Amino acid sequence: EDLHAVLNEYFKEEGDGGNPVQDLFIVGFTDYNKALNTELHDNLVLADMADGGLFNMADPVNSVSVGSDLFEERYARFVKDLAKRYDDVNANMDGGALQQLFLWRGALNLKPTINKDEICANLLALRDFTSFDKLECNKQIVLRDLCQSQKEDVEAYMPGECATGDNNATIIIAVLCSIVGAGLLVLFVYTTYKRYQSYVRIRNAHEQLMEATLNESIMALRSLDYPLHLIYGSQFLKEGRLVRHEILRNSHKLTVLDSLEDVDAFVAAGKQIVFFSHQWTAFSLPDPSNRQYDAMCVAVKELAKQNGWDESLKDVFVWVDFSCIPQSNPSTQKLAIRSLAAYASSATWFVIVAPDTEHADLKDTCDLGTYQRRMWCRAEQVCHSMRNGTEGMFLAVGKGSGDLKRVRNDFFLESLHVFHGDLTCCRLEHKGSSACDRQSLVVPLLGLYGELYRAAKEGIEGGNDEALHSVKTFLREIESHQEEIFPKTFQRVMWRKNKRVVEEVLLFGDLIELMKARIDGGGAYVTDTKYDGTESTKSSYVRHGATDFIRHGVTHGVSNIKVETAVGELNDFKDT
């Protein structure tokens, strides 16, 4: 009760008579506080998970979950370590725990004023023998001296003491154990409350992070982190090979579109964007044998023939990674890779280039099977097909015109399982990297799913079921395999301090359900006031008719743009 009274007085609010500077009067306070701070914050809450802690400062969503076996194990260790530290503090104080309690009562001016003998006598009267022993009261008082006034209490504590007086040591031990146990119980309650407060803050931070991720995924559909670079179709055929981005840039052979509004205006003016998706067949070069380049050239010509485009290819533009993404500057390269989903979904035509080709370094055969196993290749397909359907998707596997074939309507089914694809970073077990490429795809794919889900919802409510048949086909496949297509977590292998660590990392978590709830509640998209165009909540999804999908027909804003090309400027993309 004395310890309880001390703690009640110590934690009393200033408005209730508490003293905000009373710490200065408590002997040993800094040692107790340092012990608590070290074990609670440094060694548990704020310690890295790999070092035995709970909280991941770099990525809060990856912290140890409350209630998990790992949490209970580490919390039990914390209680044990804190108790030892407190015992060490008491042992270093003159007079031990009893002297500390007496000093604290005096510093806090607790009434009634009692000395150490009276503290021990009160414990004995309350039959709080554990606290009596914990405070080592048998060293403070002589039990036989209390036999006259508290005989029953003394006999209850140490039978026969009033007759023989031989059990003082046992009494002291019992009382000391009791007081320490009571003190630990109070501290446990206090630290549990503090832990609860900390995790409320963590939970709120997690909810804010989820909300920010939803907003980022929505805005990612309406902006480019790095401009879209394209090559004139005729220029692409003249080069004779895949040319490095920097060479084309420095020779002014690239057309640059700075925003998705520019891309919409570009396509609306009748320009054709052909996106080539392929796998590299060497570690340092994309296509040393030129087999893929030859297939790309055939594909461009065949698309022009099938669609009646001008033979000069003046309205045809090509996107291919080696030529359109920076290769020398890692920073700008990362920005372009972050925009890869927008590039793929913005293209009017998507060609998978996968002729049988020997890998120059591995000597393995690269074909459609190896292409389809690559995560980034799957991601490019999904980003295009989820906004455009599969009508504009083709497969080029050879150099003949007959080798360009339209993909099957169900071709997207395997591609949807993006996160089951292979990644180089995972193969290397993320050595020298703090993140996995899987995590970089969460935002764009979440945004595309939200747009797809909203398209189906608005189509159903507006009576456009037939026009959005392809949209609902995608959604049915996703709903049937949601856990596989949008995994909540994944197993990441990393190396820390020369140790191989396997950890479960949050990927989509509850983001898909949160996106559905936001759309169903009518608050799907944030408003962008940067442009004067329509808000995305009012954008049209169907681009050209019932057989088309979502992308080209969505207007992001009014565009008055100038596009740099190899021969000058395109001011409005309109030909006369």
N, C-alpha and C positions, 0 to 999 in steps of 0.2 A: 504493500500500500504506500509505503514511503516513496519507493521508486516511481510508482504510478502518479503520486502527488507531484513529485519533482518534474516528471515529463509533462503533466497537465499544465503546470505553472510555466514551464519553459516554452511550450508551444502556444501559450495564450496570445491572442491577437492584441495589438497595442491598444485598440479601442476598449478591450476588456481589462485593461490594467497591466498588460504585458510590457516588458522592458526590451526594446529593440536592440539595446547594446549590452544585454546581460551576458553575452558570450565572453565579454572581456573580463568578467568576474569569476568565471568557472575555471577552476584549476584542471588542466588536462583537456579542456574542450577541443583545442586544436588537434590534439592527438587522436581523440575519438572521431572528430570530423574527418581528419585525414584518412583514418582507417576505413570509414564508411565510403568516402569519395573514391579511394583506391579500388576497393572491392566492387562497389556498385557501378561506378562509371568507367574507370580505366580498365578493369579486368572483366566486366560483364556487358553493360549496355553499349558502351562505345568501342569496345574491343572488336577487332576484325573477327569474323566467324572462323577463319582459319587458325586464329590464335586462341580459340576457346570462348569468344564473345558472342553476342546476340545480334548486333546491329551492323548492317553494311552501309557505311557512310556514303559510298559512291553510288549505291543503288538501293534505296530503302526497301523496295519491294522484294528484295532477295534476303531480307532479314529472317532470322529464325522465328517461326510461327509460335505464338502463345498456345500452350497446351500440347505441343508436340513432345515426343519422347526426348528429343535433343534439348528442348527448352527446359523440361523438368530436370534432366540430368545436370545441365549447367547451372540452374538455379539452386539445386541442392548443394552443389560445390561452392557456390557463392555464400550460402548461409554458413556452411562449415568454415570457410576461410575467414569470414567476417567475425565469427565467434572467437576464433583463435587470435585475431588481431586485437579484439577488445580485451581478451584475457591478458595479452601482452601489455596493453596500455595500463590496465589495473595493477599488474605486477610491478610496473615501473614507478607507480605512484606511492609516496610515503603513506603508510597506513592501509594500503590496499583498497578494496571496494567499499568497505564500511567508512573509511575516512573520506573517500570520494563522495559518498552519499551524504555524509554529514556536511561536507563543504558545500555541496550543491544546495542543500536545504538552507544553509545560512546565506549563500549568495542570492537565492531567490526569495529570502525573507518569509519562508513558510511558517505558519502558525499551527499548533503551538510550538514554541521552541523546545526542542528536546536534545539531550546529549547522546553520545554513542551508546552508553549503557542503557538508556531508555529505549533507543531504537531496537536493541537486541531483546530487551525485556518485552517490548510490544510484540515482536515477532514470535517470541515464545508463547505469549498469552494468546496470540491468534493461531497457535499451533502451526505456524508457517515454518516448519523445521528445515525445509529445503533452503529457504532464504536465510535462515539463521546460520546454517552451515556455510552457505555461499559467501556470506559476509564475514566468516571466521569469527563469529561472536564468542565462541568458546575461548578465544584469545583475549577478548575484551572484558568478559565478565566471568565470575566464578559461579558455577551453577549452584553449588551448595549454599551460596549466599542468598539465593532466591527460594530455597526450600521452604522458608517460613511464609513468604508472601505468595508464592506461586508453586506450591508443592506438586499439585496435580499436573501442572504444565511441565514441570521439570521431570516428573516420573513418566509422563506420556512421551517425552522426548527421549529420556534415558532411564529406563526402569532400574530402580535400586540406587539411583544417584544420591538421593537424599539420605540413604542409609550408608552407602559405601564411599560415594564420591570418586569412583574410578573411571567414569565414562566421559570425561570432559572432551577428550579428543574426538570421540564419535559424534558428540553433539556439534562440535565446531565444523566437522566435515559435512554433516547433514545440512546445517544451516547455510554453509557456503554454497553447496550445490543448489539449494533451493533459491537463493537470491540470484545466482547466475542464471538459472533456468528461467526465473521470472523476467529478468532483464532481457534475455534473448527473445522471449515471447513478445515483449513490448516492442523490441527492435524489429522483430519479424513483421508484426502488424504495421509498423511505421514504414518499413522499406517496401512492403507489399503495396501500400497505398501510393508510395512514390513511383513504384514500378507501374502501377495502373495509370497514373498520370502521364508517365513517359509514353506508354503504349497508346494512350488516347491521342497524344500528339503525333505518334507514328502513323496511326490509323488515319488521322486527318490529312497528314502529308501524303499518304498513299491515295486517298480519295482525290486530293487535288492533282496528283500525278496522273491518275486515270482520266480525270476531266481534261487535263491539258493534252494528254495523248489523243483523246477523241477530237478535240479542236484542231490539233496539229494534223491529224489524218484527213480531216475535212478540208483544211486549207491547203494541204499538199496537192489536192486535185486541181487547185486553182493557181498554182504558182510553180515556178522553176527555180531550183537552187542554182542552176547553171544553164545558160542559154542553150537552145537546141541548135546544133550545127548540122548542116546538110550539104551534100555535094550534088551539083547538077548531074542529071542522068547521063548526058552526053559526055561530060567531063569524066565521070566515073568509068565509062567504057574506054576513054582515051588513055587513061593512066596505065593500063596493062597489068596492074597488080593492086593490092591493097596498100595504100600510101599512108604513112604516119600522119597523125593529126597536125603536128607542128609544121610539117612541110607544106601541107595544104593551106594552113592558116597563113603562113608567111608569104605564100605565093598568091594570096587572095582568091583562093578557089572554093571558099566555103560561104554558104548562105547562113546567116545568123538570125534566129528568132528569139527575142529576149523574154517573151512571156507566152502563156497559153492563150491570151487574147490575140496575140500576133499569130499564133498557130491556127486558131479558129478562122481568122480573117484570111490567112494564107490558103487554107483548104476551101473556104467558101468562095475564093476567087478561082477555083478550078485546079489548083495545084495538087499533084499527087505525091505523097510521101511513102516511099517503099522502105520498110524496116527489115534489115537482114539480121536474123538471129542465127548464130553459129557457135561452134566450140573451137578453141585454139588447138592447132595441131603441132605446136612446139611450145617450149617454156617461154621463149623470148620473142617469137614471131607468131602472128595469127595463122598464116597460111603459106609456109615456105614452098609448098609444091604448086601453088596457084590453082589447085583443083577446086577449091571453094570459090575463089574469085571467078573462075570460068563459069561455074554454075550460077553465080550471081548475075553475070552478064547475060547469060541465056535467059534467066528469069525476068530481067528488066525488059529485054526485047520481046519476050513472049507475052508479058503483061500488056505492053504497048499494042501488040498485034491483037490480042483478045479484046481489048477495051477500046480500040480505035483511036489511040492517042497519036498525036503528031509524031511522025517518024524522027524528027529532030530531037525529040524528048525534051523540048523546051519547057514543058510544064511538069517534068518528072524530076524528083529529088530523092536522093538515096541517103539512108542512115546506116552506118556500120561502125561497130565500136572502135576499131583501131584508127579510123579516120576521123571520127566525130567526138571522141572523148580524149581529153589531154593525156598524154603518155609520159611527159617529162616532169610535170609539177604534181607531186602527190596531193597537195591541198586542193587544187582545182579539180584534180581527178576524182577525189572523194565527193566533191560537190556534184559533179556530173553523174557519178554512180548513184547518188541519192536521188537524182532526177530520172533515173533509168525507167522507173515505172511510168512516169509522165510521158517520156519519149515513146515508149512502146504503145501506150494507150492513145497517143495522139496520131499515130501513123494511120494512113488510109489503107495501106496494104502491108501484110506481114508475111515474110517468106522465111521458112526454116531451111537452112542450107546445110545438108548433111550427106554429101557423097562419101563413099568409102575411101578413106585416106589414111595412110600410115602416119602415126605420130613420130615426128622427127627425132625425138629424144627417147621416148619410151618404147618405140618400135611396135606399139600396139595398133590395132586397127580402130580408127575413129569412124563411127557410122551413126545412123539414126538411133540405135540403141544406146550408145554412149552419150550422144547428145541429150537424149530424153532423161538420162539419169542425173544430169547436172542441175543443181538447184536454181542457178541464175537463168538457165535456159527455160526451165519450167516457169520461173517468175515472169520472164518476158512474155511468154505465151499467155499466161493468165492475165497479166496487166492489159494486154491487147484484147483478148477474147471477152473479158468481163465487161468491157465498155463498147466493143464493136461486134461481138459475135464471132463466128468462124467463117463467114462468107468471104472475107477478104484475106483468108489465111491459105498459104500455099506451101507445098513441100518440093524443094529442089534437090534431087539426089544425083544428077548427072549433067553432062554437057549438051544433051540433045533437047530440042524443043518439047519432045514428048516426055521429058523427065520432070517437067513442072506440072504438079498435080494439086488440085484443091484438096485440102485436108477433109477428113470425114467429119460429119456433124458432131460425132461423139469424141472427137480427138481431144477435146479439153478435159475429158474425165480423168485421164492419168495425170495431165499437167496440173490439175487442181491440187494435187497432193505435193505442193511445192516443197514443204519442209521435210519430205522424205528423200529429197534429192541430195546428191553428193556436193560437198564443199571442200575447197582446198584448205581453208582455215581449220576445219574440223580434222582433216587428214593430218595436219601438222600439229594437232592438239593445242592450238592457240598459243604457241610459243611466241613470246614477244608481243602478244596482243591481249587487250583487256576485254574484248567483246567478240561475239560471233556474228558472222554475216547474217545469220537468221534474224537477229534482233533488228537489223537495219531494214528488214522488209515488213515489219509489223505495221508501221505507220501507213505506207502506201497501200498495202493489201487491206488493212482495216478501212481506209477511206473508200477504196473501190467496192468493198462489200457493202458499206453503208449506202453508197450511191445505187448499187444494185438492188438492195432491199427497199430503198425508198422508191425506186422506179417501179418495182412490182406493186408496192402499196398504192402509189398514185395511179398506176394503170388499172388496178382492180377497182379502186374507188371511182375512177373516171370512166369505167366501162371499156377500157382498152386491153382486155385480156388477150385477144388474138394478136394484137401488135406487139405485146410483150411476152409472147410464148417462150422465146429463147431465154429471156430474163428469168422466168419461173423455172425453166429447165435447169439453169445454173443453180438457183436457190434450192431446188429439190435435191440436187446432188450434194450441195453443201450441208443441208439439214440432215441428210442421211449419214454423212461422214464428218460432221463438224469437228469432233475431237481430233480426227486425223488431219483435216485440212487446216484448221486453226488450233493447233495444240496449245493447251493452257501453259504447259511447261516443257522443258527439254533438258536432257542430260548433257552438260558441258564439261569437257575434259580440259583442264588447265594445269600449268606448272607454276608453283609458288615456292620460293626458297628451295629450288631443286627437288621439289616433291610433286608427284603427279596427284592432282586433286580432281575428283569427280563430284560435281554438285548439280543439284536440280535448280534450274534458273527459270524465272517467270518469263513467259513469252506473250501469249494473248490474255491469259488469266480470264477475267470476266468481261473483257472488252467487247466481245461480240454481243453478249447479252445486254451490256450497257448501251451499245450502239442501237440495238433493236428497240430498247426502252425509250431512248431519246427520240428516235424516229416515230415510234408509235404515239409518243406524247406530243408530237407536232413541233419539237424543238431540235430538229435534226442538224441544221446547219447554221453556223455563225454568219453574221453579216459582215461583208467586206465593203467598206466605204471608200476604198482606195480608187475605185473606178466608178464611172457613172452607169455601168451596165446593170442588168438585173441581178438581184440577189440569187445566190445559188439555191435558195429555197423555192425560187420561182422558175428555175431553169427547166427547159424542155429536155426530155431524155431521148426521145426517138429522133434519129437524125434525118433519114430519107424515106422512111415508110415502114410497113409492117415487117418486112424481112430484115431490116437493119436493127441496130442495137441502141447504144446510149450516147456515144461520144460526139460525133460531128453533127451538131445541131444545138449543143450546149453552148450558149454564148456567155463568155466571162466578162464582157465589157466592150466598150467602144474602142476601136484601135485605129490610131493614125500613126502608122509606123513606116520606117524606112529600113529596108533589109540590105545589108552589105553582101554583094556577090562578087564573083570573079570579074564581072564586066561592068559593074556599076551599081545602081540601086533599083530596087523594086519599090515604088512608092505606094501603090495601092493594090498590087497583085492582079490587076485587071488588064487583059489583052484587048487590043482593038483590031 
